[in-house]
């Protein structure tokens, strides 16, 4: 069975499926300061997940951490700020990804639109 997520997942969402979109809060309008958002992606057991940024614009000091598993004790795949995730493709070794978006108390930006498959 193939499940397609037709709506974008926003802050705090857990998504299950073979492909979809994750958005930062308020995207494409600026996200808020002093905020933390967790996103969890689950796909079919035995399948990996590929993650790419269609848009990625964070202020310095704001970060997106991506973990290869179902929580933040899994292997860290990367920590991204500013436009660092543009042009990067992340591949999980598990059927789960855990993303932690953390903003500081200064400045905001447009945020991100991420595609997973």
N, C-alpha and C positions, 0 to 999 in steps of 0.2 A: 504494500500500500504506500502511495506517495502522498504526503501532506504538504500543501503549499500555503504559506502564511501570506495572505493578501493584504493585511493591514500592518502598519509599522508598529513594532514593539517600542514602548516608551519606558521611562524610568521605573525600575522596580519590577519589570515584567520577566516572567519565565516563559520562554517559547519552546515549543516542540515542533519539529518539522524538518524538511529537507532543504528549505531555502526561505529567506525572508530578509527583512530590513530592521535595523535598530536605529533609533533616533535619540539624540541628546534632548533633555528637557527644552521645550519651546522651539526646537529647530524648525525653520531656519532663523528665527529670532534668537537673540542672545540668551544663553542660559543664566541662571542666578548664581550669586556668590555663596560661599559657605554651604556647599551642598554635597551630598554623596548619593550616587545611584548605583544599584547593583542590577546587572542583567545576567540571566542564565539561559544558555542555549542547550537544548538536548536534541540529538538526532537518533537515527536508528542504531541499535547496538551493533558494534563492529564497524561502523562507518565513522570517518573523520569529518571535521568541519573546516571549511575554508572561509576566511574572513578578510574582506577588503573594504577600504574606505572609498566611498563615492564623493564625500566631502569631509574634511577634517581640519578644523580651525579652532584651536584652544589658546587661551591666554597663557603666558608664561606663569608657571606655578600651579596650573591646572593640569591634571593627568588622567589618562585612561590606562588602567592596568588590565592585561589580558592573561588569564590563567588557563592551562590545558587540563581542565577537569571540572568538577562540580562544586568547588569552593575555593577560597583564597589560600588554602594550604597546598593546592596543586602546583605543578611546575609553572613558573612565571614565563610566559612567552615574550612579554615585552611591556615596557612602560613608555607611553607616548604623550608628547605635549606639542604645542604650536601646530605645525603642519607635518610632523614627523611620520604620520601613518600613511600619508599619500604615497601611492606607488608601492606600498608594502603589501604582501600577501602572507597571512598567517595560516598555518595548517596545524590542526590539533592531531594528537596521536590517539585521543580518546573520542568518545561520542558526545562529549560535553565541553562547553566553554563557559567560563565565569568572567565577567567584565565588571570592573569597579571604576566608576567615574567620580573623581574627587576634585572639587573646586575650592580655591582659597578665598580669602576675604577681599582680594583686590582684583579689579578688572574682570570682564567677561568677554566672550566672543560668540561666534555663530554656533560652535559645537560640531556635531558630526552626524553623518548618515553612513551607516555601515551595512554592507550586504554580506549575508552568509549563505553558503551552499555546501 
